Structures are given as C-alpha cells and as structure tokens.
Amino acid sequence: MACNKEHRYDLRFENLPFDQGGAGRHRCVGCAFEKGYNDGFARNEQLSMDLDALEESQAGPGRHKSPHAAYALGYLKGVEDSYQ
Ligand SMILES: [Zn+2]
C-alpha cells in the first residue's frame, strides 16, 4: 500500500538521514512521523514502530529517508505539544 498523503512533501523530512538499504528504506517517513507524534503526545512509554505496518512511499523529500529518525522527531514534537 502506497501512501498518498500530503505529508510526503513535508520539508521537515529533508534533513533526516538516508536509510541506505535498511528495512525502512521504502516506508513513508510522514506516516512514521505521525505515529511517533501520536505516541509522544500520549507520552506512551512502550513504543513500537512496527515498520511493516507503515505505508510505503517513493515520493517527496522523505524518499529513502530513515523512518526511525522520523518517528523520533515526531515523538519529540508530540511530547512538546502535550505540554502546551
Ligand atoms: Zn505517509
């Protein structure tokens, strides 16, 4: 299943490290970011990225970027926003 959401073009993903040949190479970093954000906002302590559950993506600045880094970025943003 390929992701068609606008978050594929989010410029925040431009500076994420590349996932060269890793398991997450073709996963959507936008979806990873949203999952991390939701876990962070809820301040979940038992975290699971579950890479296989993320949609795939071949487009935008997030192409071939690390979903692990995107998840972590989303988690931090979610925690920050939960204190607003
Ligand atoms: Zn996505």
PDB file of the backbone (N, CA, C, O) and the ligand in Angstrom, with CONECT records:
HET     ZN  A 101       1
ATOM      1  N   MET A   1       0.863  -1.200   0.000  1.00  0.00           N
ATOM      2  CA  MET A   1       0.000   0.000   0.000  1.00  0.00           C
ATOM      3  C   MET A   1       0.888   1.234   0.000  1.00  0.00           C
ATOM      4  O   MET A   1       1.751   1.381   0.865  1.00  0.00           O
ATOM      5  N   ALA A   2       0.684   2.096  -0.941  1.00  0.00           N
ATOM      6  CA  ALA A   2       1.496   3.312  -1.043  1.00  0.00           C
ATOM      7  C   ALA A   2       0.767   4.502  -0.435  1.00  0.00           C
ATOM      8  O   ALA A   2      -0.440   4.675  -0.602  1.00  0.00           O
ATOM      9  N   CYS A   3       1.531   5.303   0.265  1.00  0.00           N
ATOM     10  CA  CYS A   3       0.955   6.476   0.903  1.00  0.00           C
ATOM     11  C   CYS A   3       0.772   7.608  -0.106  1.00  0.00           C
ATOM     12  O   CYS A   3       1.673   7.898  -0.894  1.00  0.00           O
ATOM     13  N   ASN A   4      -0.406   8.249  -0.077  1.00  0.00           N
ATOM     14  CA  ASN A   4      -0.656   9.366  -0.983  1.00  0.00           C
ATOM     15  C   ASN A   4      -0.904  10.664  -0.229  1.00  0.00           C
ATOM     16  O   ASN A   4      -1.397  11.637  -0.800  1.00  0.00           O
ATOM     17  N   LYS A   5      -0.558  10.675   1.066  1.00  0.00           N
ATOM     18  CA  LYS A   5      -0.850  11.852   1.873  1.00  0.00           C
ATOM     19  C   LYS A   5       0.121  13.000   1.574  1.00  0.00           C
ATOM     20  O   LYS A   5       1.236  12.782   1.101  1.00  0.00           O
ATOM     21  N   GLU A   6      -0.325  14.211   1.859  1.00  0.00           N
ATOM     22  CA  GLU A   6       0.486  15.407   1.601  1.00  0.00           C
ATOM     23  C   GLU A   6       1.775  15.420   2.418  1.00  0.00           C
ATOM     24  O   GLU A   6       2.749  16.073   2.045  1.00  0.00           O
ATOM     25  N   HIS A   7       1.772  14.686   3.549  1.00  0.00           N
ATOM     26  CA  HIS A   7       2.953  14.757   4.412  1.00  0.00           C
ATOM     27  C   HIS A   7       4.215  14.202   3.738  1.00  0.00           C
ATOM     28  O   HIS A   7       5.318  14.364   4.259  1.00  0.00           O
ATOM     29  N   ARG A   8       4.056  13.564   2.611  1.00  0.00           N
ATOM     30  CA  ARG A   8       5.237  13.106   1.878  1.00  0.00           C
ATOM     31  C   ARG A   8       6.104  14.294   1.449  1.00  0.00           C
ATOM     32  O   ARG A   8       7.307  14.154   1.226  1.00  0.00           O
ATOM     33  N   TYR A   9       5.464  15.479   1.338  1.00  0.00           N
ATOM     34  CA  TYR A   9       6.187  16.644   0.837  1.00  0.00           C
ATOM     35  C   TYR A   9       6.586  17.612   1.952  1.00  0.00           C
ATOM     36  O   TYR A   9       7.015  18.736   1.689  1.00  0.00           O
ATOM     37  N   ASP A  10       6.437  17.154   3.212  1.00  0.00           N
ATOM     38  CA  ASP A  10       6.811  17.983   4.362  1.00  0.00           C
ATOM     39  C   ASP A  10       8.323  18.202   4.366  1.00  0.00           C
ATOM     40  O   ASP A  10       9.106  17.253   4.406  1.00  0.00           O
ATOM     41  N   LEU A  11       8.715  19.483   4.325  1.00  0.00           N
ATOM     42  CA  LEU A  11      10.143  19.810   4.207  1.00  0.00           C
ATOM     43  C   LEU A  11      10.923  19.486   5.476  1.00  0.00           C
ATOM     44  O   LEU A  11      12.154  19.488   5.458  1.00  0.00           O
ATOM     45  N   ARG A  12      10.223  19.205   6.582  1.00  0.00           N
ATOM     46  CA  ARG A  12      10.934  18.813   7.800  1.00  0.00           C
ATOM     47  C   ARG A  12      11.716  17.519   7.591  1.00  0.00           C
ATOM     48  O   ARG A  12      12.653  17.220   8.331  1.00  0.00           O
ATOM     49  N   PHE A  13      11.322  16.766   6.583  1.00  0.00           N
ATOM     50  CA  PHE A  13      11.975  15.464   6.372  1.00  0.00           C
ATOM     51  C   PHE A  13      13.233  15.564   5.521  1.00  0.00           C
ATOM     52  O   PHE A  13      13.963  14.590   5.339  1.00  0.00           O
ATOM     53  N   GLU A  14      13.467  16.768   5.004  1.00  0.00           N
ATOM     54  CA  GLU A  14      14.614  16.948   4.114  1.00  0.00           C
ATOM     55  C   GLU A  14      15.947  16.640   4.790  1.00  0.00           C
ATOM     56  O   GLU A  14      16.866  16.114   4.162  1.00  0.00           O
ATOM     57  N   ASN A  15      16.042  16.973   6.078  1.00  0.00           N
ATOM     58  CA  ASN A  15      17.321  16.836   6.772  1.00  0.00           C
ATOM     59  C   ASN A  15      17.489  15.512   7.510  1.00  0.00           C
ATOM     60  O   ASN A  15      18.487  15.305   8.199  1.00  0.00           O
ATOM     61  N   LEU A  16      16.525  14.627   7.368  1.00  0.00           N
ATOM     62  CA  LEU A  16      16.655  13.321   8.022  1.00  0.00           C
ATOM     63  C   LEU A  16      17.738  12.504   7.317  1.00  0.00           C
ATOM     64  O   LEU A  16      17.976  12.676   6.121  1.00  0.00           O
ATOM     65  N   PRO A  17      18.394  11.610   8.069  1.00  0.00           N
ATOM     66  CA  PRO A  17      19.406  10.762   7.435  1.00  0.00           C
ATOM     67  C   PRO A  17      18.783   9.793   6.434  1.00  0.00           C
ATOM     68  O   PRO A  17      17.627   9.392   6.568  1.00  0.00           O
ATOM     69  N   PHE A  18      19.562   9.435   5.448  1.00  0.00           N
ATOM     70  CA  PHE A  18      19.117   8.443   4.476  1.00  0.00           C
ATOM     71  C   PHE A  18      19.177   7.048   5.097  1.00  0.00           C
ATOM     72  O   PHE A  18      20.073   6.731   5.879  1.00  0.00           O
ATOM     73  N   ASP A  19      18.206   6.235   4.729  1.00  0.00           N
ATOM     74  CA  ASP A  19      18.202   4.846   5.155  1.00  0.00           C
ATOM     75  C   ASP A  19      18.698   4.016   3.978  1.00  0.00           C
ATOM     76  O   ASP A  19      17.912   3.576   3.140  1.00  0.00           O
ATOM     77  N   GLN A  20      20.002   3.809   3.925  1.00  0.00           N
ATOM     78  CA  GLN A  20      20.606   3.115   2.784  1.00  0.00           C
ATOM     79  C   GLN A  20      20.445   1.610   2.917  1.00  0.00           C
ATOM     80  O   GLN A  20      21.170   0.959   3.668  1.00  0.00           O
ATOM     81  N   GLY A  21      19.501   1.076   2.191  1.00  0.00           N
ATOM     82  CA  GLY A  21      19.325  -0.364   2.178  1.00  0.00           C
ATOM     83  C   GLY A  21      18.752  -0.947   3.454  1.00  0.00           C
ATOM     84  O   GLY A  21      18.719  -2.166   3.623  1.00  0.00           O
ATOM     85  N   GLY A  22      18.300  -0.088   4.352  1.00  0.00           N
ATOM     86  CA  GLY A  22      17.715  -0.571   5.599  1.00  0.00           C
ATOM     87  C   GLY A  22      16.293  -1.056   5.399  1.00  0.00           C
ATOM     88  O   GLY A  22      15.711  -0.912   4.324  1.00  0.00           O
ATOM     89  N   ALA A  23      15.751  -1.628   6.449  1.00  0.00           N
ATOM     90  CA  ALA A  23      14.401  -2.187   6.364  1.00  0.00           C
ATOM     91  C   ALA A  23      13.352  -1.110   6.123  1.00  0.00           C
ATOM     92  O   ALA A  23      12.288  -1.384   5.566  1.00  0.00           O
ATOM     93  N   GLY A  24      13.656   0.121   6.544  1.00  0.00           N
ATOM     94  CA  GLY A  24      12.663   1.178   6.430  1.00  0.00           C
ATOM     95  C   GLY A  24      12.800   2.025   5.191  1.00  0.00           C
ATOM     96  O   GLY A  24      12.108   3.033   5.046  1.00  0.00           O
ATOM     97  N   ARG A  25      13.679   1.634   4.297  1.00  0.00           N
ATOM     98  CA  ARG A  25      14.024   2.436   3.129  1.00  0.00           C
ATOM     99  C   ARG A  25      12.818   2.905   2.314  1.00  0.00           C
ATOM    100  O   ARG A  25      12.787   4.038   1.832  1.00  0.00           O
ATOM    101  N   HIS A  26      11.836   2.031   2.168  1.00  0.00           N
ATOM    102  CA  HIS A  26      10.710   2.399   1.313  1.00  0.00           C
ATOM    103  C   HIS A  26       9.454   2.747   2.108  1.00  0.00           C
ATOM    104  O   HIS A  26       8.365   2.866   1.546  1.00  0.00           O
ATOM    105  N   ARG A  27       9.615   2.908   3.416  1.00  0.00           N
ATOM    106  CA  ARG A  27       8.447   3.266   4.218  1.00  0.00           C
ATOM    107  C   ARG A  27       8.264   4.768   4.213  1.00  0.00           C
ATOM    108  O   ARG A  27       9.223   5.522   4.044  1.00  0.00           O
ATOM    109  N   CYS A  28       7.018   5.203   4.402  1.00  0.00           N
ATOM    110  CA  CYS A  28       6.712   6.628   4.377  1.00  0.00           C
ATOM    111  C   CYS A  28       7.148   7.282   5.695  1.00  0.00           C
ATOM    112  O   CYS A  28       6.674   6.914   6.770  1.00  0.00           O
ATOM    113  N   VAL A  29       8.053   8.250   5.592  1.00  0.00           N
ATOM    114  CA  VAL A  29       8.516   8.910   6.808  1.00  0.00           C
ATOM    115  C   VAL A  29       7.418   9.793   7.412  1.00  0.00           C
ATOM    116  O   VAL A  29       7.421  10.057   8.614  1.00  0.00           O
ATOM    117  N   GLY A  30       6.490  10.242   6.580  1.00  0.00           N
ATOM    118  CA  GLY A  30       5.376  11.034   7.096  1.00  0.00           C
ATOM    119  C   GLY A  30       4.501  10.194   8.014  1.00  0.00           C
ATOM    120  O   GLY A  30       4.065  10.652   9.070  1.00  0.00           O
ATOM    121  N   CYS A  31       4.251   8.959   7.595  1.00  0.00           N
ATOM    122  CA  CYS A  31       3.458   8.041   8.418  1.00  0.00           C
ATOM    123  C   CYS A  31       4.218   7.704   9.705  1.00  0.00           C
ATOM    124  O   CYS A  31       3.622   7.605  10.777  1.00  0.00           O
ATOM    125  N   ALA A  32       5.554   7.527   9.587  1.00  0.00           N
ATOM    126  CA  ALA A  32       6.367   7.243  10.772  1.00  0.00           C
ATOM    127  C   ALA A  32       6.329   8.427  11.730  1.00  0.00           C
ATOM    128  O   ALA A  32       6.234   8.252  12.944  1.00  0.00           O
ATOM    129  N   PHE A  33       6.405   9.643  11.168  1.00  0.00           N
ATOM    130  CA  PHE A  33       6.358  10.858  11.978  1.00  0.00           C
ATOM    131  C   PHE A  33       5.033  10.945  12.735  1.00  0.00           C
ATOM    132  O   PHE A  33       5.015  11.248  13.929  1.00  0.00           O
ATOM    133  N   GLU A  34       3.934  10.682  12.045  1.00  0.00           N
ATOM    134  CA  GLU A  34       2.607  10.780  12.677  1.00  0.00           C
ATOM    135  C   GLU A  34       2.442   9.749  13.793  1.00  0.00           C
ATOM    136  O   GLU A  34       1.858  10.037  14.837  1.00  0.00           O
ATOM    137  N   LYS A  35       2.962   8.552  13.558  1.00  0.00           N
ATOM    138  CA  LYS A  35       2.882   7.511  14.586  1.00  0.00           C
ATOM    139  C   LYS A  35       3.695   7.939  15.812  1.00  0.00           C
ATOM    140  O   LYS A  35       3.247   7.789  16.948  1.00  0.00           O
ATOM    141  N   GLY A  36       4.894   8.474  15.566  1.00  0.00           N
ATOM    142  CA  GLY A  36       5.730   8.954  16.660  1.00  0.00           C
ATOM    143  C   GLY A  36       5.072  10.108  17.391  1.00  0.00           C
ATOM    144  O   GLY A  36       5.115  10.190  18.618  1.00  0.00           O
ATOM    145  N   TYR A  37       4.458  11.007  16.615  1.00  0.00           N
ATOM    146  CA  TYR A  37       3.803  12.165  17.218  1.00  0.00           C
ATOM    147  C   TYR A  37       2.675  11.724  18.149  1.00  0.00           C
ATOM    148  O   TYR A  37       2.548  12.224  19.266  1.00  0.00           O
ATOM    149  N   ASN A  38       1.868  10.790  17.677  1.00  0.00           N
ATOM    150  CA  ASN A  38       0.747  10.317  18.493  1.00  0.00           C
ATOM    151  C   ASN A  38       1.230   9.619  19.760  1.00  0.00           C
ATOM    152  O   ASN A  38       0.650   9.793  20.832  1.00  0.00           O
ATOM    153  N   ASP A  39       2.307   8.821  19.629  1.00  0.00           N
ATOM    154  CA  ASP A  39       2.873   8.154  20.806  1.00  0.00           C
ATOM    155  C   ASP A  39       3.454   9.187  21.770  1.00  0.00           C
ATOM    156  O   ASP A  39       3.329   9.050  22.987  1.00  0.00           O
ATOM    157  N   GLY A  40       4.090  10.223  21.216  1.00  0.00           N
ATOM    158  CA  GLY A  40       4.680  11.263  22.051  1.00  0.00           C
ATOM    159  C   GLY A  40       3.621  12.093  22.746  1.00  0.00           C
ATOM    160  O   GLY A  40       3.740  12.406  23.930  1.00  0.00           O
ATOM    161  N   PHE A  41       2.578  12.450  21.997  1.00  0.00           N
ATOM    162  CA  PHE A  41       1.513  13.276  22.560  1.00  0.00           C
ATOM    163  C   PHE A  41       0.826  12.555  23.704  1.00  0.00           C
ATOM    164  O   PHE A  41       0.422  13.175  24.687  1.00  0.00           O
ATOM    165  N   ALA A  42       0.695  11.235  23.573  1.00  0.00           N
ATOM    166  CA  ALA A  42       0.084  10.416  24.628  1.00  0.00           C
ATOM    167  C   ALA A  42       1.118  10.042  25.684  1.00  0.00           C
ATOM    168  O   ALA A  42       0.788   9.424  26.696  1.00  0.00           O
ATOM    169  N   ARG A  43       2.370  10.423  25.442  1.00  0.00           N
ATOM    170  CA  ARG A  43       3.517  10.076  26.296  1.00  0.00           C
ATOM    171  C   ARG A  43       3.563   8.573  26.567  1.00  0.00           C
ATOM    172  O   ARG A  43       3.822   8.129  27.686  1.00  0.00           O
ATOM    173  N   ASN A  44       3.310   7.823  25.530  1.00  0.00           N
ATOM    174  CA  ASN A  44       3.419   6.364  25.648  1.00  0.00           C
ATOM    175  C   ASN A  44       4.846   5.981  26.004  1.00  0.00           C
ATOM    176  O   ASN A  44       5.805   6.578  25.515  1.00  0.00           O
ATOM    177  N   GLU A  45       4.970   4.988  26.855  1.00  0.00           N
ATOM    178  CA  GLU A  45       6.302   4.546  27.281  1.00  0.00           C
ATOM    179  C   GLU A  45       6.693   3.206  26.678  1.00  0.00           C
ATOM    180  O   GLU A  45       7.872   2.850  26.656  1.00  0.00           O
ATOM    181  N   GLN A  46       5.722   2.474  26.195  1.00  0.00           N
ATOM    182  CA  GLN A  46       6.009   1.228  25.480  1.00  0.00           C
ATOM    183  C   GLN A  46       5.885   1.536  23.999  1.00  0.00           C
ATOM    184  O   GLN A  46       4.779   1.629  23.465  1.00  0.00           O
ATOM    185  N   LEU A  47       7.036   1.695  23.332  1.00  0.00           N
ATOM    186  CA  LEU A  47       6.993   2.153  21.945  1.00  0.00           C
ATOM    187  C   LEU A  47       7.249   1.026  20.963  1.00  0.00           C
ATOM    188  O   LEU A  47       8.080   0.148  21.193  1.00  0.00           O
ATOM    189  N   SER A  48       6.519   1.074  19.869  1.00  0.00           N
ATOM    190  CA  SER A  48       6.740   0.125  18.794  1.00  0.00           C
ATOM    191  C   SER A  48       6.561   0.842  17.467  1.00  0.00           C
ATOM    192  O   SER A  48       5.492   1.387  17.193  1.00  0.00           O
ATOM    193  N   MET A  49       7.599   0.843  16.646  1.00  0.00           N
ATOM    194  CA  MET A  49       7.490   1.499  15.339  1.00  0.00           C
ATOM    195  C   MET A  49       6.726   0.643  14.357  1.00  0.00           C
ATOM    196  O   MET A  49       5.992   1.161  13.515  1.00  0.00           O
ATOM    197  N   ASP A  50       6.895  -0.681  14.459  1.00  0.00           N
ATOM    198  CA  ASP A  50       6.233  -1.615  13.554  1.00  0.00           C
ATOM    199  C   ASP A  50       6.358  -1.161  12.098  1.00  0.00           C
ATOM    200  O   ASP A  50       5.368  -0.807  11.458  1.00  0.00           O
ATOM    201  N   LEU A  51       7.574  -1.177  11.597  1.00  0.00           N
ATOM    202  CA  LEU A  51       7.869  -0.698  10.239  1.00  0.00           C
ATOM    203  C   LEU A  51       6.961  -1.300   9.174  1.00  0.00           C
ATOM    204  O   LEU A  51       6.551  -0.615   8.237  1.00  0.00           O
ATOM    205  N   ASP A  52       6.653  -2.575   9.321  1.00  0.00           N
ATOM    206  CA  ASP A  52       5.856  -3.253   8.298  1.00  0.00           C
ATOM    207  C   ASP A  52       4.436  -2.714   8.210  1.00  0.00           C
ATOM    208  O   ASP A  52       3.760  -2.892   7.197  1.00  0.00           O
ATOM    209  N   ALA A  53       3.982  -2.049   9.283  1.00  0.00           N
ATOM    210  CA  ALA A  53       2.618  -1.520   9.285  1.00  0.00           C
ATOM    211  C   ALA A  53       2.555  -0.141   8.627  1.00  0.00           C
ATOM    212  O   ALA A  53       1.469   0.360   8.336  1.00  0.00           O
ATOM    213  N   LEU A  54       3.711   0.469   8.394  1.00  0.00           N
ATOM    214  CA  LEU A  54       3.720   1.790   7.768  1.00  0.00           C
ATOM    215  C   LEU A  54       3.502   1.655   6.268  1.00  0.00           C
ATOM    216  O   LEU A  54       3.893   0.664   5.650  1.00  0.00           O
ATOM    217  N   GLU A  55       2.873   2.668   5.703  1.00  0.00           N
ATOM    218  CA  GLU A  55       2.655   2.632   4.259  1.00  0.00           C
ATOM    219  C   GLU A  55       3.962   2.928   3.533  1.00  0.00           C
ATOM    220  O   GLU A  55       4.893   3.490   4.110  1.00  0.00           O
ATOM    221  N   GLU A  56       4.018   2.548   2.282  1.00  0.00           N
ATOM    222  CA  GLU A  56       5.223   2.767   1.504  1.00  0.00           C
ATOM    223  C   GLU A  56       5.161   4.110   0.804  1.00  0.00           C
ATOM    224  O   GLU A  56       4.080   4.654   0.574  1.00  0.00           O
ATOM    225  N   SER A  57       6.315   4.635   0.473  1.00  0.00           N
ATOM    226  CA  SER A  57       6.348   5.891  -0.255  1.00  0.00           C
ATOM    227  C   SER A  57       7.584   5.978  -1.122  1.00  0.00           C
ATOM    228  O   SER A  57       8.669   5.547  -0.730  1.00  0.00           O
ATOM    229  N   GLN A  58       7.408   6.536  -2.296  1.00  0.00           N
ATOM    230  CA  GLN A  58       8.520   6.698  -3.233  1.00  0.00           C
ATOM    231  C   GLN A  58       8.656   8.152  -3.635  1.00  0.00           C
ATOM    232  O   GLN A  58       9.378   8.462  -4.583  1.00  0.00           O
ATOM    233  N   ALA A  59       7.982   9.046  -2.943  1.00  0.00           N
ATOM    234  CA  ALA A  59       7.939  10.425  -3.416  1.00  0.00           C
ATOM    235  C   ALA A  59       8.283  11.432  -2.336  1.00  0.00           C
ATOM    236  O   ALA A  59       8.233  11.137  -1.141  1.00  0.00           O
ATOM    237  N   GLY A  60       8.634  12.633  -2.788  1.00  0.00           N
ATOM    238  CA  GLY A  60       8.827  13.757  -1.877  1.00  0.00           C
ATOM    239  C   GLY A  60      10.157  13.752  -1.172  1.00  0.00           C
ATOM    240  O   GLY A  60      10.988  12.872  -1.397  1.00  0.00           O
ATOM    241  N   PRO A  61      10.367  14.774  -0.286  1.00  0.00           N
ATOM    242  CA  PRO A  61      11.636  14.921   0.430  1.00  0.00           C
ATOM    243  C   PRO A  61      11.912  13.754   1.364  1.00  0.00           C
ATOM    244  O   PRO A  61      13.053  13.556   1.783  1.00  0.00           O
ATOM    245  N   GLY A  62      10.896  12.987   1.694  1.00  0.00           N
ATOM    246  CA  GLY A  62      11.082  11.875   2.622  1.00  0.00           C
ATOM    247  C   GLY A  62      11.528  10.599   1.943  1.00  0.00           C
ATOM    248  O   GLY A  62      11.690   9.564   2.590  1.00  0.00           O
ATOM    249  N   ARG A  63      11.725  10.673   0.635  1.00  0.00           N
ATOM    250  CA  ARG A  63      12.089   9.482  -0.123  1.00  0.00           C
ATOM    251  C   ARG A  63      13.412   8.897   0.370  1.00  0.00           C
ATOM    252  O   ARG A  63      14.435   9.579   0.431  1.00  0.00           O
ATOM    253  N   HIS A  64      13.357   7.640   0.711  1.00  0.00           N
ATOM    254  CA  HIS A  64      14.542   6.892   1.164  1.00  0.00           C
ATOM    255  C   HIS A  64      15.137   7.416   2.458  1.00  0.00           C
ATOM    256  O   HIS A  64      16.287   7.114   2.779  1.00  0.00           O
ATOM    257  N   LYS A  65      14.366   8.199   3.206  1.00  0.00           N
ATOM    258  CA  LYS A  65      14.856   8.705   4.483  1.00  0.00           C
ATOM    259  C   LYS A  65      14.521   7.716   5.597  1.00  0.00           C
ATOM    260  O   LYS A  65      13.707   6.810   5.424  1.00  0.00           O
ATOM    261  N   SER A  66      15.166   7.913   6.733  1.00  0.00           N
ATOM    262  CA  SER A  66      15.034   6.978   7.842  1.00  0.00           C
ATOM    263  C   SER A  66      13.710   7.137   8.585  1.00  0.00           C
ATOM    264  O   SER A  66      13.459   8.193   9.166  1.00  0.00           O
ATOM    265  N   PRO A  67      12.856   6.106   8.578  1.00  0.00           N
ATOM    266  CA  PRO A  67      11.611   6.193   9.335  1.00  0.00           C
ATOM    267  C   PRO A  67      11.879   6.177  10.841  1.00  0.00           C
ATOM    268  O   PRO A  67      11.061   6.667  11.619  1.00  0.00           O
ATOM    269  N   HIS A  68      13.011   5.623  11.254  1.00  0.00           N
ATOM    270  CA  HIS A  68      13.366   5.644  12.673  1.00  0.00           C
ATOM    271  C   HIS A  68      13.579   7.082  13.127  1.00  0.00           C
ATOM    272  O   HIS A  68      13.093   7.487  14.183  1.00  0.00           O
ATOM    273  N   ALA A  69      14.310   7.852  12.320  1.00  0.00           N
ATOM    274  CA  ALA A  69      14.557   9.252  12.664  1.00  0.00           C
ATOM    275  C   ALA A  69      13.259  10.051  12.620  1.00  0.00           C
ATOM    276  O   ALA A  69      13.034  10.923  13.459  1.00  0.00           O
ATOM    277  N   ALA A  70      12.409   9.754  11.641  1.00  0.00           N
ATOM    278  CA  ALA A  70      11.133  10.463  11.524  1.00  0.00           C
ATOM    279  C   ALA A  70      10.239  10.172  12.718  1.00  0.00           C
ATOM    280  O   ALA A  70       9.570  11.066  13.237  1.00  0.00           O
ATOM    281  N   TYR A  71      10.231   8.918  13.148  1.00  0.00           N
ATOM    282  CA  TYR A  71       9.435   8.539  14.315  1.00  0.00           C
ATOM    283  C   TYR A  71       9.927   9.299  15.546  1.00  0.00           C
ATOM    284  O   TYR A  71       9.126   9.833  16.313  1.00  0.00           O
ATOM    285  N   ALA A  72      11.265   9.347  15.733  1.00  0.00           N
ATOM    286  CA  ALA A  72      11.845  10.019  16.893  1.00  0.00           C
ATOM    287  C   ALA A  72      11.537  11.513  16.867  1.00  0.00           C
ATOM    288  O   ALA A  72      11.229  12.107  17.900  1.00  0.00           O
ATOM    289  N   LEU A  73      11.621  12.114  15.689  1.00  0.00           N
ATOM    290  CA  LEU A  73      11.301  13.534  15.529  1.00  0.00           C
ATOM    291  C   LEU A  73       9.836  13.781  15.890  1.00  0.00           C
ATOM    292  O   LEU A  73       9.508  14.745  16.582  1.00  0.00           O
ATOM    293  N   GLY A  74       8.964  12.898  15.413  1.00  0.00           N
ATOM    294  CA  GLY A  74       7.542  13.017  15.709  1.00  0.00           C
ATOM    295  C   GLY A  74       7.257  12.826  17.193  1.00  0.00           C
ATOM    296  O   GLY A  74       6.416  13.514  17.773  1.00  0.00           O
ATOM    297  N   TYR A  75       7.966  11.888  17.792  1.00  0.00           N
ATOM    298  CA  TYR A  75       7.757  11.634  19.217  1.00  0.00           C
ATOM    299  C   TYR A  75       8.106  12.871  20.035  1.00  0.00           C
ATOM    300  O   TYR A  75       7.353  13.268  20.924  1.00  0.00           O
ATOM    301  N   LEU A  76       9.250  13.476  19.733  1.00  0.00           N
ATOM    302  CA  LEU A  76       9.679  14.683  20.445  1.00  0.00           C
ATOM    303  C   LEU A  76       8.657  15.807  20.276  1.00  0.00           C
ATOM    304  O   LEU A  76       8.293  16.476  21.243  1.00  0.00           O
ATOM    305  N   LYS A  77       8.200  16.007  19.045  1.00  0.00           N
ATOM    306  CA  LYS A  77       7.222  17.065  18.779  1.00  0.00           C
ATOM    307  C   LYS A  77       5.926  16.794  19.535  1.00  0.00           C
ATOM    308  O   LYS A  77       5.308  17.716  20.067  1.00  0.00           O
ATOM    309  N   GLY A  78       5.519  15.536  19.581  1.00  0.00           N
ATOM    310  CA  GLY A  78       4.290  15.165  20.281  1.00  0.00           C
ATOM    311  C   GLY A  78       4.401  15.430  21.773  1.00  0.00           C
ATOM    312  O   GLY A  78       3.469  15.946  22.389  1.00  0.00           O
ATOM    313  N   VAL A  79       5.552  15.073  22.357  1.00  0.00           N
ATOM    314  CA  VAL A  79       5.768  15.324  23.795  1.00  0.00           C
ATOM    315  C   VAL A  79       5.746  16.821  24.066  1.00  0.00           C
ATOM    316  O   VAL A  79       5.120  17.278  25.022  1.00  0.00           O
ATOM    317  N   GLU A  80       6.434  17.582  23.215  1.00  0.00           N
ATOM    318  CA  GLU A  80       6.455  19.045  23.389  1.00  0.00           C
ATOM    319  C   GLU A  80       5.049  19.623  23.333  1.00  0.00           C
ATOM    320  O   GLU A  80       4.666  20.438  24.173  1.00  0.00           O
ATOM    321  N   ASP A  81       4.284  19.192  22.334  1.00  0.00           N
ATOM    322  CA  ASP A  81       2.930  19.716  22.190  1.00  0.00           C
ATOM    323  C   ASP A  81       2.019  19.286  23.335  1.00  0.00           C
ATOM    324  O   ASP A  81       1.056  19.984  23.653  1.00  0.00           O
ATOM    325  N   SER A  82       2.312  18.148  23.955  1.00  0.00           N
ATOM    326  CA  SER A  82       1.468  17.668  25.045  1.00  0.00           C
ATOM    327  C   SER A  82       1.618  18.554  26.283  1.00  0.00           C
ATOM    328  O   SER A  82       0.773  18.511  27.177  1.00  0.00           O
ATOM    329  N   TYR A  83       2.672  19.349  26.341  1.00  0.00           N
ATOM    330  CA  TYR A  83       2.878  20.254  27.464  1.00  0.00           C
ATOM    331  C   TYR A  83       2.331  21.660  27.201  1.00  0.00           C
ATOM    332  O   TYR A  83       2.410  22.533  28.065  1.00  0.00           O
ATOM    333  N   GLN A  84       1.781  21.873  26.011  1.00  0.00           N
ATOM    334  CA  GLN A  84       1.260  23.203  25.680  1.00  0.00           C
ATOM    335  C   GLN A  84      -0.019  23.494  26.460  1.00  0.00           C
ATOM    336  O   GLN A  84      -0.602  24.567  26.312  1.00  0.00           O
TER     337      GLN A  84
HETATM  338 ZN    ZN A 101       2.549   8.553   4.700  1.00  0.00          ZN2+
END
